[in-house]
Amino acid sequence: MHHPIQIEDFSLSLPHKVCFENFSTQISFGDRIGIIGRNGSGKSSLLKMIIDKNSEILSAYISQIIDDFDALSGGERFNKSLSEALGKNPDILLLDEPTNHLDLQNRKSLMRMLKSYYGTLIIATHDKELLRNCVDILWHINDGKITVFRGIYDDYLNEIQRCRRSISHQMELLEREKKSMHQSLMKEQERVAKSKSSGEKKVAHRKWMKSVGDLKGMKAEKSHGNKLKSIDEKKRKLSEQLSQIHLPEIIVPKFYLTYQEVSDKTLVSIIDGSVGYGEKIILRNINLSVMSQERVAIVGNNGCGKTTFVRAIMNNGNVIKFGDWNLPNLQDVGFLDQHYQNLNPEKSAVEIIAETNPFWSHAEIRKHLNDFLFCKNEEIGVAVKNLSGGEKARLSLAKIAAHPPKLLILDEITNNIDLETRDHVVEILRKYPAAMIVISHDENFLNEIKMEKYYGI
């Protein structure tokens, strides 16, 4: 067991932004903490700060990128690193995105292990299942500060929604009060105008005196002005509170496909197929068909050959195919992976969409990018290499939406994206009108994008 860990005034600033400032809290033995926040918010750095601050405590840390064990897959590397870490019997286990490369079986094994782990657990993760099942304290990095919430992830979401509703309701009440005051002032001004007209006749011989109507009108307007200032100040404070509760932007994607392009027909047909490299066969007995508008999930353990199978569908020259393969033309296939290789890193968002759909005017390009939350000039004019991971994910999908392929192939695209971007990706893919083949270990993600068929490898 370790003594309580005091964190005092942790701050992290980068050249272009402040990630968080003056974070203070206490970590007790046995705490199970999940660190959440957008890509680039400072989650990984916070884990390392905790380790550096408490070097005397026996801890084990597994980073998001594991360079050891070159001959192993990403999932196999993580499992080996975890086994070595647990072999030390650490008091604190710190994990950075541990489920990124794990297949379904290994994900479940990790969940069971983390539930039974006796020590203090701190995980930086975007994985909703992990957050729901393995932690009960959340540190949310957002808008330059860290908010601590004690409870499960769904309770945290509910609390955020409750706060938003409460503040919005108070704003509505203030707006109604302001409107009611305006109507009362209008009535008072009408009454004062009548009183003033009558009073002017009565005091015409004493012009230096204000009429009673004038004095009442001035008093009413002064009182109204003071009340308006009070209401505006309350609204300002409520707006500040609302801005501190992060409101995800809504994405409303549009896809440009004709009926003929998504008409009912077979896009992929594989009968008694086999694939491999050179003389080495990786997969045998492949039998699969994919219809237009059908959604197929390719599932299997780490290292089973899922990526090789996808490369075969895309007619990769290094992959040898045997059997009967009827595949769409390459120009009708779109591929998107977690590294966004469909984006030229030197091009801007405007240039990429212009190349994808050269017949669009600049206004049409801006409108399309706006639908995918690219609204500011600095977002659409900067080179892709300078965009965040979430921005690259949205731009990749914006490019596909501008000229959608008949078949979209996705390879683990939810790895390394924050929860908000993940929700945006889900919303976009739900609306995708053509066929999809999806490789993913994230069962929740597959359910959310409404996969219709599962093909095990």
C-alpha positions in Angstrom: 0.0 0.0 0.0 1.1 3.6 -0.6 0.4 6.6 1.5 -2.1 9.2 0.1 -0.6 11.1 -2.8 -1.0 14.8 -2.7 -1.1 16.6 -6.0 -0.7 20.4 -5.6 -0.9 23.0 -8.4 -0.2 20.7 -11.3 0.0 22.9 -14.5 0.9 22.1 -18.1 1.4 24.7 -20.8 2.5 24.1 -24.3 3.8 26.8 -26.7 0.4 27.3 -28.3 -2.0 26.6 -25.4 -2.6 26.0 -21.7 -3.7 22.4 -21.1 -4.5 22.8 -17.4 -3.5 25.0 -14.5 -3.4 24.7 -10.7 -4.8 21.2 -10.4 -4.8 19.9 -6.8 -6.3 16.7 -5.4 -5.5 13.6 -3.4 -5.1 10.0 -4.6 -5.8 7.4 -2.0 -4.7 3.8 -2.2 -7.2 1.8 -4.2 -8.6 4.7 -6.1 -9.7 3.9 -9.7 -9.3 7.0 -11.8 -10.1 7.6 -15.5 -8.6 10.6 -17.2 -10.7 11.9 -20.1 -10.4 14.8 -22.5 -9.9 15.8 -26.1 -6.9 14.7 -28.1 -3.9 16.9 -27.1 -5.5 18.0 -23.9 -2.6 16.7 -21.8 -3.8 13.2 -20.6 -0.5 11.4 -21.3 1.5 14.2 -19.8 -0.5 14.2 -16.7 0.2 10.4 -16.2 3.9 11.1 -16.5 3.7 14.0 -14.1 2.1 11.7 -11.5 5.0 9.2 -11.9 7.7 11.8 -11.7 6.1 13.3 -8.6 6.0 10.0 -6.8 9.1 8.2 -7.9 9.5 6.5 -4.4 6.2 4.6 -4.9 6.3 1.3 -6.7 4.4 2.0 -9.9 4.1 0.5 -13.4 3.4 2.6 -16.4 2.4 1.3 -19.9 2.5 4.0 -22.6 0.1 4.3 -25.6 3.0 3.5 -28.0 5.0 0.4 -27.1 8.3 0.2 -29.0 9.5 -3.1 -27.5 8.9 -6.5 -28.9 9.1 -5.6 -32.6 8.0 -9.0 -33.8 4.7 -8.8 -32.1 1.4 -7.1 -33.0 0.1 -4.0 -31.1 -2.2 -6.2 -29.0 0.5 -8.8 -28.3 3.0 -6.0 -27.3 0.5 -4.6 -24.8 -0.3 -8.0 -23.3 3.5 -8.7 -22.8 4.1 -5.3 -21.3 1.1 -5.7 -19.0 2.3 -9.1 -17.8 5.8 -7.7 -17.0 4.2 -4.7 -15.2 2.0 -6.8 -13.0 4.9 -9.1 -12.3 6.4 -6.2 -10.2 3.2 -6.1 -8.0 3.0 -2.4 -8.3 1.0 -0.2 -5.9 0.0 2.0 -8.7 -0.8 0.9 -12.3 -0.9 3.7 -14.9 -2.2 2.9 -18.4 -2.4 5.1 -21.5 -5.1 4.1 -23.9 -4.7 0.3 -23.1 -7.5 -1.0 -25.3 -6.4 0.7 -28.6 -5.0 -2.4 -30.2 -6.8 -5.2 -28.3 -9.2 -7.7 -30.0 -12.5 -8.5 -28.3 -11.1 -11.5 -26.4 -8.2 -9.5 -25.0 -10.4 -6.5 -24.2 -12.6 -8.8 -22.0 -9.5 -10.3 -20.3 -8.2 -6.8 -19.6 -11.5 -5.7 -18.1 -11.5 -8.8 -15.8 -7.9 -8.1 -14.8 -8.5 -4.4 -14.0 -11.6 -5.2 -12.0 -9.6 -7.6 -9.8 -6.5 -5.4 -9.5 -5.9 -4.6 -5.8 -3.9 -1.3 -6.1 -4.4 2.2 -7.4 -5.5 2.4 -11.0 -5.1 5.5 -13.2 -6.1 5.2 -16.9 -6.1 7.7 -19.7 -8.7 6.5 -22.1 -11.4 7.3 -24.7 -12.9 3.8 -24.2 -16.5 4.1 -23.0 -16.7 0.5 -21.9 -13.5 0.8 -19.8 -14.8 4.0 -18.2 -18.1 2.4 -17.4 -16.7 -0.8 -15.9 -13.3 -0.1 -14.4 -13.2 3.4 -12.9 -15.3 5.3 -10.4 -13.5 8.7 -10.3 -13.1 10.8 -13.4 -10.7 13.6 -14.1 -11.9 15.6 -17.1 -9.4 17.9 -18.7 -11.2 20.7 -20.6 -10.9 24.4 -21.2 -7.6 24.8 -19.3 -8.7 23.0 -16.1 -9.3 19.5 -14.6 -12.7 18.7 -13.1 -13.0 15.8 -10.6 -16.1 13.8 -10.5 -16.7 10.8 -8.2 -19.0 8.3 -9.9 -19.2 6.2 -13.0 -19.0 7.6 -16.5 -22.8 7.5 -17.2 -23.5 9.4 -14.0 -21.0 12.0 -15.1 -22.8 12.4 -18.4 -26.1 12.7 -16.6 -24.8 15.3 -14.2 -23.5 17.4 -17.2 -26.9 17.2 -18.8 -28.6 18.1 -15.6 -26.4 21.2 -15.1 -27.0 22.3 -18.7 -30.7 21.9 -18.4 -30.7 23.8 -15.1 -28.7 26.7 -16.4 -30.7 26.9 -19.7 -33.9 27.0 -17.6 -32.6 29.8 -15.5 -31.6 31.7 -18.7 -35.1 31.2 -20.1 -36.7 32.6 -16.9 -34.4 35.6 -17.0 -35.3 36.2 -20.6 -39.0 36.0 -19.8 -38.5 38.4 -16.9 -36.7 40.9 -19.2 -39.6 40.6 -21.7 -42.2 41.1 -19.0 -40.3 44.2 -17.7 -40.2 45.7 -21.2 -43.9 45.2 -21.6 -44.6 46.9 -18.2 -42.3 49.8 -19.2 -44.2 50.3 -22.4 -47.5 50.4 -20.5 -46.0 52.8 -18.0 -44.7 55.1 -20.8 -48.2 55.1 -22.4 -49.7 56.1 -19.0 -47.0 58.7 -18.4 -47.5 60.2 -21.8 -51.2 60.7 -21.1 -50.5 62.1 -17.6 -47.9 64.4 -19.1 -50.3 65.8 -21.7 -52.8 66.6 -19.0 -50.2 68.0 -16.6 -48.7 70.3 -19.2 -52.0 72.2 -19.4 -52.3 72.5 -15.6 -48.8 73.9 -15.0 -48.4 75.9 -18.2 -48.0 79.1 -16.1 -45.1 77.6 -14.1 -42.8 76.3 -16.9 -39.8 75.7 -14.6 -41.5 72.9 -12.8 -41.5 69.3 -14.1 -44.9 67.7 -14.4 -45.8 64.9 -12.1 -45.9 62.7 -15.2 -42.3 63.6 -16.1 -41.1 62.7 -12.7 -42.9 59.3 -12.6 -41.6 58.5 -16.1 -38.0 59.3 -15.1 -38.4 57.2 -12.0 -39.9 54.2 -13.9 -37.1 54.3 -16.6 -34.4 54.5 -13.9 -35.9 51.5 -12.1 -36.3 49.6 -15.4 -32.7 50.3 -16.3 -31.4 49.1 -12.9 -33.4 45.9 -13.2 -32.1 45.3 -16.8 -28.5 45.7 -15.6 -29.2 43.1 -12.8 -30.7 40.6 -15.3 -27.9 41.1 -17.8 -25.3 40.5 -15.1 -27.1 37.3 -14.0 -27.2 36.1 -17.6 -23.5 36.9 -18.0 -22.7 34.8 -15.0 -24.9 31.9 -16.2 -23.3 32.1 -19.6 -19.9 31.7 -18.0 -21.1 28.7 -16.1 -22.5 27.2 -19.3 -19.3 27.8 -21.2 -17.4 25.9 -18.5 -19.7 22.9 -19.2 -18.4 21.7 -22.5 -21.1 21.6 -25.2 -20.2 19.3 -28.0 -20.8 20.7 -31.5 -23.5 19.0 -33.5 -22.4 17.5 -36.8 -24.9 17.2 -39.7 -23.2 15.4 -42.5 -24.5 15.2 -46.1 -23.4 12.6 -48.7 -23.5 13.1 -52.4 -24.5 9.8 -54.0 -27.1 9.1 -56.7 -29.7 6.3 -56.5 -27.9 4.4 -59.2 -24.7 4.4 -57.2 -26.4 2.7 -54.2 -28.8 0.4 -56.1 -29.2 -3.1 -54.9 -26.4 -5.3 -56.3 -23.5 -7.4 -55.2 -20.3 -5.4 -54.7 -18.0 -8.1 -53.3 -18.2 -11.8 -53.9 -15.5 -14.2 -52.7 -15.9 -18.0 -53.0 -13.4 -20.5 -51.6 -10.8 -17.7 -51.3 -7.3 -17.8 -49.8 -4.8 -15.0 -49.2 -1.2 -14.8 -48.3 2.2 -13.4 -49.0 4.4 -15.3 -51.5 4.1 -18.9 -50.6 2.7 -18.3 -47.1 -1.0 -18.6 -46.8 -2.5 -16.4 -44.1 -6.3 -17.1 -44.6 -8.2 -20.0 -46.2 -11.8 -20.9 -47.0 -13.0 -17.3 -47.4 -16.6 -17.1 -48.5 -18.2 -13.7 -48.3 -20.6 -11.4 -50.2 -21.3 -7.8 -49.7 -24.3 -6.1 -51.2 -24.8 -2.4 -51.9 -25.8 -0.5 -48.7 -24.8 -3.6 -46.6 -22.6 -3.2 -43.5 -20.2 -6.0 -42.6 -17.9 -6.1 -39.6 -14.7 -8.2 -39.9 -13.9 -9.5 -36.5 -11.1 -11.8 -35.2 -8.2 -12.0 -32.7 -5.0 -9.9 -33.0 -2.7 -11.2 -35.8 -5.4 -13.3 -37.4 -5.1 -11.6 -40.9 -7.9 -9.0 -40.9 -5.7 -6.3 -42.5 -4.3 -8.8 -45.0 -7.9 -9.7 -46.0 -8.7 -6.0 -46.5 -5.6 -5.5 -48.6 -6.7 -8.3 -50.8 -10.1 -6.7 -51.4 -8.2 -3.5 -52.3 -6.1 -5.5 -54.8 -2.8 -4.8 -53.0 0.0 -6.0 -55.2 1.9 -7.7 -52.3 -1.1 -9.9 -51.4 -1.6 -13.2 -53.3 -5.2 -14.3 -53.9 -6.6 -17.7 -54.7 -10.2 -18.7 -55.4 -13.0 -16.8 -57.0 -12.8 -13.0 -56.3 -15.3 -10.6 -57.8 -14.4 -7.1 -56.5 -15.4 -3.5 -57.3 -13.0 -1.2 -59.3 -10.5 0.6 -57.1 -12.0 4.0 -57.9 -15.2 2.7 -56.3 -13.5 1.8 -53.0 -12.6 4.1 -50.2 -10.2 3.2 -47.4 -9.8 5.0 -44.1 -7.6 3.9 -41.2 -6.6 5.4 -37.8 -3.6 7.2 -39.5 -5.8 9.0 -42.1 -3.6 8.1 -45.1 -6.3 9.4 -47.5 -5.2 12.9 -46.6 -2.2 14.7 -48.1 -0.4 16.2 -45.1 0.8 19.3 -47.1 -2.7 20.2 -48.4 -5.4 22.3 -46.6 -9.0 21.3 -46.0 -10.2 23.5 -48.9 -7.6 22.1 -51.3 -8.5 18.5 -50.4 -12.2 19.0 -50.9 -11.6 21.0 -54.1 -9.5 18.1 -55.5 -12.2 15.6 -54.5 -15.0 17.5 -56.1 -13.5 19.9 -58.7 -16.9 21.1 -59.9 -17.8 22.7 -56.6 -17.6 26.4 -56.2 -15.7 27.9 -53.2 -19.0 28.6 -51.5 -20.1 25.0 -51.9 -16.8 23.7 -50.5 -17.1 26.0 -47.5 -20.7 24.9 -46.9 -19.6 21.2 -47.1 -16.7 21.8 -44.6 -19.0 23.7 -42.3 -21.3 20.6 -42.1 -18.2 18.7 -40.8 -17.5 21.6 -38.3 -14.7 23.3 -40.2 -16.0 26.9 -39.9 -13.0 29.1 -39.2 -10.5 30.3 -41.8 -7.6 29.0 -39.7 -9.1 25.5 -39.7 -9.7 25.3 -43.4 -6.5 27.0 -44.5 -3.9 25.2 -42.4 -2.0 22.2 -43.7 -3.4 18.8 -42.7 -0.1 18.0 -40.8 -1.0 20.8 -38.4 -4.5 19.5 -37.6 -5.4 17.6 -34.4 -6.3 13.9 -34.6 -10.0 14.7 -34.2 -9.8 17.3 -37.0 -8.1 14.8 -39.3 -10.8 12.2 -38.6 -13.5 14.7 -39.5 -11.7 15.9 -42.6 -11.1 12.3 -43.8 -14.9 11.7 -43.5 -15.7 15.0 -45.2 -13.5 14.0 -48.1 -15.3 10.7 -48.4 -18.7 12.4 -48.1 -17.9 14.9 -50.9 -17.5 12.0 -53.4 -18.5 8.7 -51.6 -17.2 5.4 -52.9 -19.6 2.5 -53.4 -17.7 0.6 -50.8 -16.1 2.2 -47.7 -13.5 0.1 -45.8 -12.6 1.2 -42.3 -9.6 -0.2 -40.3 -9.7 0.6 -36.6 -10.6 4.2 -37.0 -11.7 4.8 -33.4 -8.2 4.2 -32.1 -6.6 7.3 -30.7 -9.6 9.6 -31.1 -11.3 11.4 -28.2 -14.9 10.7 -27.1 -16.3 13.7 -28.8 -14.7 12.9 -32.1 -15.8 9.3 -31.7 -19.4 10.5 -31.3 -19.0 12.6 -34.5 -17.6 9.6 -36.4 -20.5 7.5 -35.2 -23.0 10.1 -36.4 -21.4 10.4 -39.8 -21.2 6.7 -40.4 -24.8 6.1 -39.3 -25.8 8.3 -42.2 -23.4 6.8 -44.7 -25.6 5.5 -47.6 -23.4 3.0 -49.3 -21.7 -0.3 -48.3 -19.2 -0.6 -45.5 -16.6 -3.2 -44.4 -15.4 -2.3 -40.9 -12.5 -3.8 -38.9 -12.9 -2.9 -35.2 -12.3 -4.4 -31.8 -14.8 -1.9 -30.3 -18.0 -3.8 -29.9 -19.9 -0.7 -28.8 -18.8 1.2 -31.8 -19.9 -1.6 -34.2 -23.4 -1.6 -32.5 -23.6 2.2 -32.6 -23.0 2.3 -36.4 -25.6 -0.4 -36.9 -23.5 -3.2 -38.4 -25.7 -5.8 -40.1 -23.4 -8.8 -40.7 -20.4 -10.1 -38.8 -17.7 -12.1 -40.6 -15.2 -13.9 -38.3 -11.6 -14.5 -39.3 
